[in-house]
Amino acid sequence: MIPIDLIIYDLDGTLIDSSEDIADAVNAMLADLDLPPRTQAEIEGFIGDGIQDLVARSLGPNHLSLKAKALKLTKRHYEKYLLVKTHLYPDVLEVLEFFKTKKQTVLTNKPQRFTDAILAGLGVDSYFSKVIGTDSGFPKKPAPDAVYHLLSAYAIQPQKAVMVGDSRVDIETGKRAGILTCAVSHGFGKLDKRKEVKADFETENLSGLKTILT
């Protein structure tokens, strides 16, 4: 087992299944613009690089001129749908409790206000010593800047930190920062995309961390 002092979790597809609420918000935006809806599977494939990329991919290349309006509409709708169907994955509370003596943080490409509201609404915000969203002053993942900040803030060596996520973006973030990486396969991240940047460890769900990290 690998000794760890800092765990950095991705949010969507790692700690929470937010796919239905995101899909509902995106499709409400598309309806407002008289555009055809997307399937949930399509929208899941667009998640991971932040709301601007989500909106652009949902619009498609022929409608990018509508992006500014679509972004405002998506944010407005998502505020309404934020916690309608979104839930923690089954093993999240167990894992957060298991590692409560470690520094546990969240690093996400989701806007900060949505992230904070979801973690508080699901009753897990107290487990995290730091939560970093896209508007926290750091470049979005896969830029390693936020990871460097966490390592410095807690005086933790890179070999004692791990990035846990479901997507290529998460694994690439950890690799760029020189920390350990663990891919979780229960999320939205496509397996073929994750394999472009191989994680140090892979687990089917978060509970697998208990057999990897100590």
Backbone bond lengths (Angstrom), bond angles and torsions (degrees), N, CA, C in turn:
res aa  C-N    CA-C-N  psi(-1)  N-CA   C-N-CA  omega(-1)  CA-C   N-CA-C  phi
1 M - - - 1.465 - - 1.528 110.47 -
2 I 1.315 116.19 152.11 1.457 122.17 -173.54 1.533 110.28 -100.99
3 P 1.338 117.99 123.25 1.470 119.69 177.80 1.531 111.16 -72.52
4 I 1.322 115.98 129.94 1.462 122.46 -173.94 1.527 109.50 -134.65
5 D 1.342 116.22 142.01 1.464 121.00 174.83 1.530 112.54 -111.77
6 L 1.336 116.55 -22.62 1.466 121.15 -176.10 1.524 109.87 -133.40
7 I 1.338 115.95 125.46 1.465 121.88 174.51 1.523 107.99 -114.69
8 I 1.325 115.71 124.62 1.463 121.82 178.95 1.526 107.29 -111.26
9 Y 1.327 116.55 112.88 1.459 121.35 -178.08 1.528 111.03 -98.38
10 D 1.305 116.16 140.26 1.456 121.22 161.46 1.532 106.91 -71.45
11 L 1.336 117.21 167.42 1.467 119.94 -178.66 1.530 111.87 -103.48
12 D 1.336 116.94 -75.34 1.467 121.14 -175.12 1.524 111.22 -67.49
13 G 1.322 116.23 124.64 1.456 120.53 179.73 1.514 113.48 86.40
14 T 1.336 116.51 -6.04 1.467 121.07 179.06 1.524 110.45 -117.63
15 L 1.330 116.23 -60.36 1.466 120.61 175.89 1.526 111.71 -91.79
16 I 1.328 116.27 -36.25 1.469 120.20 -174.77 1.521 111.36 -127.28
17 D 1.330 114.69 149.27 1.465 121.44 169.23 1.525 106.47 -100.72
18 S 1.310 115.25 99.96 1.466 122.66 -177.48 1.521 111.74 -108.70
19 S 1.324 116.57 10.41 1.463 120.52 -169.13 1.526 113.33 -61.63
20 E 1.324 117.33 -39.73 1.466 118.95 -177.06 1.523 111.81 -69.76
21 D 1.337 116.99 -41.53 1.463 119.31 179.24 1.527 111.28 -66.86
22 I 1.323 116.72 -39.78 1.465 119.67 177.27 1.525 110.17 -63.92
23 A 1.324 116.58 -43.98 1.465 120.45 179.55 1.526 111.17 -62.36
24 D 1.323 116.82 -41.15 1.467 119.97 179.43 1.529 111.00 -64.26
25 A 1.332 117.04 -40.15 1.463 120.61 179.17 1.528 111.03 -66.72
26 V 1.324 116.22 -43.69 1.465 120.37 179.53 1.526 110.65 -63.48
27 N 1.316 117.17 -44.89 1.465 119.57 -178.59 1.523 112.16 -69.55
28 A 1.325 117.65 -29.35 1.469 119.99 173.47 1.526 109.84 -65.82
29 M 1.330 116.58 -40.09 1.467 121.06 176.32 1.522 110.71 -62.89
30 L 1.328 117.00 -46.24 1.467 120.51 -179.53 1.526 111.08 -62.34
31 A 1.325 116.92 -38.41 1.465 120.65 177.90 1.528 110.58 -63.86
32 D 1.328 116.77 -40.86 1.469 120.72 177.98 1.525 111.45 -59.75
33 L 1.326 116.23 -31.11 1.466 121.58 -177.76 1.529 112.46 -96.81
34 D 1.341 115.79 9.45 1.472 121.68 -179.65 1.525 112.32 58.21
35 L 1.329 115.13 38.26 1.460 121.23 176.87 1.523 109.03 -110.20
36 P 1.332 118.06 152.81 1.468 120.53 -178.08 1.528 111.76 -67.74
37 P 1.333 117.16 149.74 1.468 120.39 -179.26 1.520 111.94 -71.14
38 R 1.316 114.53 160.76 1.464 122.53 173.45 1.527 108.61 -104.64
39 T 1.313 116.60 153.76 1.460 119.70 173.73 1.523 109.17 -75.72
40 Q 1.321 115.75 159.20 1.463 119.09 177.62 1.526 110.66 -61.28
41 A 1.331 116.94 -38.44 1.470 120.28 179.81 1.528 111.13 -62.16
42 E 1.329 116.56 -40.67 1.464 119.82 177.41 1.522 110.34 -60.98
43 I 1.326 115.79 -47.81 1.463 120.46 -175.95 1.525 110.79 -66.46
44 E 1.324 117.46 -37.98 1.469 119.83 175.69 1.524 110.72 -56.87
45 G 1.320 116.43 -37.57 1.457 120.74 179.35 1.517 113.52 -68.86
46 F 1.344 116.33 -17.05 1.466 121.13 -179.85 1.531 112.21 -91.09
47 I 1.335 117.63 -10.64 1.465 122.17 -174.40 1.530 110.54 -81.13
48 G 1.332 116.08 144.31 1.463 119.87 171.77 1.510 115.18 131.28
49 D 1.344 116.46 -26.50 1.464 119.87 -176.52 1.524 113.10 -107.36
50 G 1.325 116.76 12.84 1.457 119.86 178.82 1.518 112.31 103.54
51 I 1.336 115.20 163.55 1.458 120.89 -172.49 1.529 112.64 -68.09
52 Q 1.328 117.60 -31.85 1.463 118.99 -179.95 1.525 110.92 -65.44
53 D 1.326 116.94 -43.78 1.464 120.15 177.65 1.524 110.86 -68.29
54 L 1.329 116.81 -37.70 1.466 120.90 176.79 1.526 110.53 -57.16
55 V 1.321 116.30 -47.47 1.465 121.08 -178.75 1.527 110.83 -66.13
56 A 1.326 117.18 -44.92 1.468 120.44 -179.27 1.525 111.05 -61.38
57 R 1.317 117.22 -43.81 1.468 120.75 -179.83 1.522 110.88 -67.27
58 S 1.326 116.38 -36.22 1.465 119.96 179.65 1.523 111.37 -68.68
59 L 1.325 116.92 -36.59 1.464 120.94 177.47 1.521 111.32 -68.19
60 G 1.319 116.26 -39.43 1.457 120.65 -175.03 1.517 110.67 87.08
61 P 1.325 117.58 161.47 1.470 121.72 -172.69 1.525 114.57 -63.46
62 N 1.320 117.98 -23.02 1.467 120.17 -176.87 1.523 113.67 -83.38
63 H 1.337 117.26 -6.38 1.467 119.46 -175.32 1.525 112.53 -128.78
64 L 1.324 117.10 22.48 1.464 120.07 -176.65 1.527 112.84 -67.07
65 S 1.330 117.30 -18.13 1.469 119.81 176.42 1.528 111.48 -64.35
66 L 1.333 116.54 -17.72 1.468 121.79 -179.79 1.525 112.53 -92.86
67 K 1.325 117.20 5.59 1.463 120.14 -169.58 1.527 113.49 -59.53
68 A 1.327 118.04 -44.35 1.468 120.40 -177.25 1.529 110.69 -60.91
69 K 1.325 116.41 -46.01 1.463 120.37 178.77 1.522 110.59 -66.60
70 A 1.332 115.88 -41.49 1.464 120.77 -179.05 1.525 111.38 -63.50
71 L 1.320 116.87 -36.78 1.467 120.87 179.54 1.527 110.56 -63.88
72 K 1.319 116.63 -45.02 1.469 120.18 178.39 1.524 111.12 -62.59
73 L 1.329 116.29 -43.22 1.463 120.39 179.85 1.529 111.41 -63.82
74 T 1.328 116.35 -42.53 1.467 120.15 -178.64 1.520 110.82 -63.40
75 K 1.320 117.18 -44.20 1.468 120.60 178.37 1.524 110.86 -61.69
76 R 1.326 116.20 -41.83 1.469 120.48 -179.52 1.530 110.54 -63.54
77 H 1.325 116.10 -45.48 1.462 119.42 179.88 1.529 111.43 -68.44
78 Y 1.335 116.23 -39.21 1.466 118.52 -176.45 1.524 111.68 -65.89
79 E 1.327 116.87 -32.03 1.468 118.96 175.79 1.527 111.00 -59.52
80 K 1.326 116.81 -33.52 1.469 120.77 179.29 1.527 111.72 -76.61
81 Y 1.332 116.44 -34.99 1.467 120.96 -174.70 1.527 113.74 -93.15
82 L 1.315 117.27 -1.40 1.466 123.61 -165.85 1.529 114.63 -45.04
83 L 1.326 116.78 -46.53 1.468 120.72 -174.58 1.527 112.11 -126.98
84 V 1.316 116.61 28.43 1.464 119.79 179.36 1.528 110.49 -72.64
85 K 1.323 116.72 -50.86 1.468 121.54 -178.56 1.527 112.85 -120.58
86 T 1.310 117.27 -10.13 1.467 121.29 -178.59 1.526 110.78 -64.40
87 H 1.320 115.90 136.11 1.465 120.49 -179.04 1.524 110.13 -148.83
88 L 1.315 115.07 160.19 1.458 121.00 173.88 1.523 109.25 -70.28
89 Y 1.320 116.27 147.01 1.460 118.54 169.14 1.535 108.18 -65.46
90 P 1.332 117.82 152.75 1.475 121.41 -168.84 1.525 115.86 -54.63
91 D 1.326 118.23 -32.56 1.466 120.18 -173.26 1.525 113.87 -99.23
92 V 1.327 117.66 6.01 1.466 120.36 -172.77 1.527 112.44 -65.35
93 L 1.311 117.67 -50.43 1.469 119.90 -178.72 1.525 111.49 -58.94
94 E 1.310 115.84 -42.13 1.468 121.25 179.23 1.529 111.05 -59.95
95 V 1.323 116.41 -43.16 1.468 120.98 -178.16 1.529 110.93 -71.80
96 L 1.321 117.60 -42.59 1.466 120.24 178.52 1.525 111.02 -61.29
97 E 1.305 116.39 -39.00 1.463 120.53 178.08 1.534 110.53 -68.72
98 F 1.315 116.79 -39.56 1.464 121.82 -179.00 1.531 111.26 -61.73
99 F 1.342 116.15 -38.26 1.465 120.65 -176.62 1.531 112.65 -102.40
100 K 1.321 117.88 23.53 1.465 120.15 -173.24 1.528 113.54 -66.96
101 T 1.332 118.14 -16.08 1.468 119.75 176.44 1.529 111.91 -84.19
102 K 1.327 117.22 -7.39 1.462 122.12 177.20 1.529 109.37 -92.89
103 K 1.325 116.16 164.17 1.455 119.97 168.94 1.529 107.24 -76.59
104 Q 1.319 116.61 117.67 1.460 121.55 178.42 1.528 108.31 -115.09
105 T 1.327 115.75 129.40 1.456 121.07 -175.96 1.529 109.64 -135.45
106 V 1.324 115.39 165.66 1.463 121.63 175.84 1.520 108.42 -122.82
107 L 1.328 115.68 132.81 1.466 122.31 175.01 1.521 107.21 -128.54
108 T 1.323 116.38 113.77 1.461 121.01 -172.73 1.519 111.43 -135.92
109 N 1.321 115.75 154.96 1.461 121.37 173.02 1.522 111.57 -91.24
110 K 1.313 116.53 16.24 1.463 122.57 175.82 1.532 108.91 -89.96
111 P 1.332 118.80 145.73 1.468 119.80 176.39 1.530 111.82 -55.11
112 Q 1.327 115.64 146.27 1.465 121.57 -173.69 1.524 112.77 -59.03
113 R 1.327 117.28 -44.27 1.469 118.62 -174.20 1.526 111.51 -66.02
114 F 1.330 116.82 -35.43 1.462 119.60 176.77 1.526 110.26 -68.78
115 T 1.322 115.87 -42.14 1.465 121.13 -179.71 1.522 111.36 -61.05
116 D 1.329 116.03 -49.31 1.467 120.39 -179.19 1.524 111.30 -61.61
117 A 1.333 116.32 -42.17 1.466 120.13 -178.49 1.524 111.58 -65.42
118 I 1.326 116.84 -39.11 1.466 120.38 -179.56 1.528 111.03 -68.27
119 L 1.321 117.23 -47.60 1.466 120.03 -178.99 1.529 111.08 -62.06
120 A 1.333 116.42 -40.49 1.465 119.70 177.75 1.525 110.60 -68.18
121 G 1.324 116.49 -43.10 1.458 120.79 -178.69 1.516 113.18 -63.89
122 L 1.327 116.44 -30.77 1.465 121.00 178.98 1.530 112.16 -91.39
123 G 1.332 116.22 -0.55 1.459 121.04 172.94 1.513 115.87 76.15
124 V 1.340 117.55 25.57 1.466 119.41 -178.04 1.527 113.22 -120.59
125 D 1.317 117.89 4.27 1.463 120.31 -175.88 1.526 112.80 -60.04
126 S 1.326 117.79 -30.49 1.464 120.74 -176.57 1.528 113.13 -69.94
127 Y 1.312 118.03 -14.76 1.467 120.77 179.71 1.531 112.42 -76.45
128 F 1.333 117.13 -16.55 1.459 120.06 -170.95 1.522 111.67 -108.21
129 S 1.330 115.29 128.00 1.460 120.12 178.93 1.521 111.59 -79.13
130 K 1.329 116.85 -20.03 1.464 121.15 179.09 1.520 108.83 -154.57
131 V 1.340 115.63 137.68 1.461 122.02 176.70 1.522 107.54 -128.24
132 I 1.327 116.34 122.78 1.459 121.09 -175.44 1.525 109.66 -120.32
133 G 1.331 115.84 115.39 1.460 122.48 174.96 1.516 110.72 -102.05
134 T 1.332 115.81 -175.06 1.467 119.23 -173.22 1.517 113.59 -68.44
135 D 1.327 117.77 -23.89 1.464 119.39 -177.43 1.529 111.47 -105.86
136 S 1.334 115.71 35.20 1.470 121.09 179.57 1.522 112.69 -95.92
137 G 1.329 116.92 6.10 1.455 120.29 178.34 1.515 114.53 97.94
138 F 1.335 117.50 2.69 1.459 121.73 178.28 1.529 109.52 -114.35
139 P 1.328 117.64 149.49 1.470 119.05 172.97 1.520 109.85 -60.59
140 K 1.327 116.56 149.81 1.461 119.46 -177.87 1.526 110.86 -71.50
141 K 1.322 115.66 159.07 1.463 120.73 174.05 1.528 109.03 -56.85
142 P 1.332 118.83 142.60 1.466 128.09 15.70 1.531 116.02 -91.15
143 A 1.330 118.43 12.77 1.467 118.83 174.66 1.533 108.96 -58.70
144 P 1.328 118.03 138.30 1.467 120.79 -174.52 1.524 114.82 -87.84
145 D 1.331 117.74 1.35 1.466 121.32 -171.05 1.528 113.55 -55.69
146 A 1.332 116.81 -44.28 1.468 119.68 -178.48 1.525 111.27 -65.83
147 V 1.325 116.81 -34.66 1.469 120.31 176.92 1.526 109.96 -66.13
148 Y 1.332 116.51 -44.07 1.470 119.67 176.79 1.527 110.43 -57.36
149 H 1.325 116.15 -41.35 1.469 120.88 179.24 1.528 110.85 -60.23
150 L 1.318 116.95 -45.16 1.465 120.73 -179.11 1.524 111.24 -65.10
151 L 1.318 116.77 -43.03 1.465 120.39 178.57 1.524 110.68 -59.88
152 S 1.329 115.63 -43.06 1.462 120.31 -179.60 1.529 111.47 -69.30
153 A 1.331 116.31 -43.78 1.466 120.90 -176.86 1.521 112.03 -61.32
154 Y 1.336 116.40 -35.21 1.457 120.27 -177.26 1.529 112.82 -104.52
155 A 1.340 116.32 4.55 1.474 121.40 179.37 1.529 110.95 52.02
156 I 1.330 115.00 50.99 1.464 121.71 -177.96 1.528 109.25 -113.91
157 Q 1.316 116.32 135.28 1.455 121.83 178.03 1.534 110.17 -74.20
158 P 1.337 117.66 146.36 1.470 120.36 -177.12 1.527 114.31 -54.04
159 Q 1.327 117.12 -35.94 1.468 119.60 -178.15 1.523 112.71 -71.14
160 K 1.344 116.94 -7.65 1.467 121.18 178.21 1.535 111.59 -106.55
161 A 1.343 115.86 16.57 1.467 120.51 -179.63 1.523 109.85 -128.44
162 V 1.335 115.71 150.40 1.463 120.26 179.94 1.525 109.96 -139.18
163 M 1.326 115.54 138.58 1.465 122.57 172.43 1.515 107.99 -98.73
164 V 1.336 116.48 125.94 1.462 122.12 -177.94 1.523 108.68 -116.17
165 G 1.327 117.02 122.14 1.456 119.20 -179.03 1.510 112.92 -162.37
166 D 1.330 114.93 172.24 1.464 120.36 -175.36 1.518 113.37 -103.62
167 S 1.332 118.16 -3.12 1.465 119.15 -172.29 1.523 112.89 -126.06
168 R 1.323 114.23 165.51 1.459 121.22 174.79 1.521 110.99 -56.50
169 V 1.329 116.83 -38.91 1.461 121.52 -178.64 1.528 110.85 -59.48
170 D 1.325 116.91 -41.82 1.465 120.76 -179.74 1.523 111.37 -65.34
171 I 1.324 115.59 -46.04 1.463 119.81 -177.98 1.525 110.31 -66.59
172 E 1.322 116.37 -40.45 1.463 119.99 178.53 1.528 110.87 -64.10
173 T 1.322 117.17 -37.48 1.467 121.10 177.44 1.519 110.75 -58.88
174 G 1.330 115.71 -49.30 1.455 120.04 179.35 1.513 112.58 -62.29
175 K 1.329 116.10 -42.11 1.466 120.41 -179.99 1.525 110.90 -62.55
176 R 1.324 116.31 -44.19 1.471 119.94 -179.53 1.523 111.52 -62.93
177 A 1.338 115.89 -32.84 1.467 120.36 -178.48 1.524 112.41 -84.44
178 G 1.329 117.00 -9.25 1.457 120.34 178.69 1.512 114.63 78.62
179 I 1.349 116.55 22.55 1.462 119.79 177.79 1.528 109.42 -106.75
180 L 1.316 116.31 173.08 1.456 120.89 177.12 1.528 110.06 -71.26
181 T 1.324 115.95 156.78 1.461 120.54 -178.93 1.520 110.20 -134.37
182 C 1.336 115.28 143.89 1.462 120.80 176.78 1.522 108.88 -136.26
183 A 1.319 116.39 121.23 1.461 122.05 178.24 1.523 109.88 -89.64
184 V 1.334 115.33 135.23 1.462 122.10 176.73 1.523 107.41 -109.57
185 S 1.311 117.27 123.92 1.467 119.94 -171.03 1.520 114.39 -89.99
186 H 1.346 118.53 0.92 1.464 118.50 -178.02 1.524 113.47 -85.14
187 G 1.326 118.50 -0.73 1.459 120.69 -172.75 1.508 114.96 -95.53
188 F 1.354 115.21 -150.84 1.462 121.73 -175.30 1.523 112.20 -92.04
189 G 1.332 117.01 -19.03 1.460 120.75 -175.33 1.515 111.61 -62.06
190 K 1.315 116.00 133.27 1.459 120.64 -179.26 1.527 110.07 -76.40
191 L 1.338 116.08 133.51 1.462 121.14 -177.18 1.520 111.40 -57.84
192 D 1.347 117.22 -41.02 1.463 119.40 -178.01 1.520 111.09 -65.51
193 K 1.341 117.28 -33.33 1.460 120.73 178.05 1.523 110.83 -72.32
194 R 1.350 116.71 -40.31 1.467 119.78 178.82 1.517 111.08 -61.28
195 K 1.328 116.37 -35.35 1.458 119.89 -176.51 1.525 112.34 -70.64
196 E 1.343 116.70 -13.11 1.462 119.40 174.91 1.524 110.33 -65.17
197 V 1.330 116.43 -29.14 1.465 122.49 176.67 1.525 106.30 -130.28
198 K 1.299 117.44 100.83 1.468 121.27 -170.98 1.522 111.78 -72.42
199 A 1.324 115.58 127.55 1.463 121.24 177.13 1.525 110.43 -75.76
200 D 1.326 115.43 157.51 1.464 119.98 176.09 1.525 111.16 -68.37
201 F 1.337 115.75 -33.51 1.460 121.63 179.69 1.524 108.43 -138.91
202 E 1.319 116.21 157.25 1.466 120.53 172.94 1.520 108.43 -140.21
203 T 1.326 115.33 140.03 1.457 120.66 179.12 1.524 108.89 -138.62
204 E 1.314 116.00 148.06 1.464 119.92 -178.58 1.518 111.23 -67.63
205 N 1.323 117.08 -35.89 1.462 121.35 178.91 1.523 109.28 -146.56
206 L 1.323 116.00 172.71 1.461 119.72 -174.11 1.519 113.61 -62.98
207 S 1.321 117.77 -29.65 1.466 119.04 -178.31 1.524 111.81 -60.61
208 G 1.326 116.76 -21.70 1.458 120.21 176.63 1.514 113.17 -63.22
209 L 1.340 116.78 -21.24 1.464 119.95 178.41 1.526 111.54 -60.43
210 K 1.318 116.42 -29.26 1.469 120.13 -177.04 1.523 112.17 -67.99
211 T 1.326 116.70 -19.48 1.469 120.16 177.91 1.522 112.08 -99.63
212 I 1.342 116.38 -4.72 1.465 121.33 -178.50 1.525 111.57 -106.38
213 L 1.340 115.97 -40.96 1.464 121.82 -172.62 1.523 111.50 -110.93
214 T 1.309 114.99 151.12 1.460 119.88 175.29 1.521 109.97 -140.71
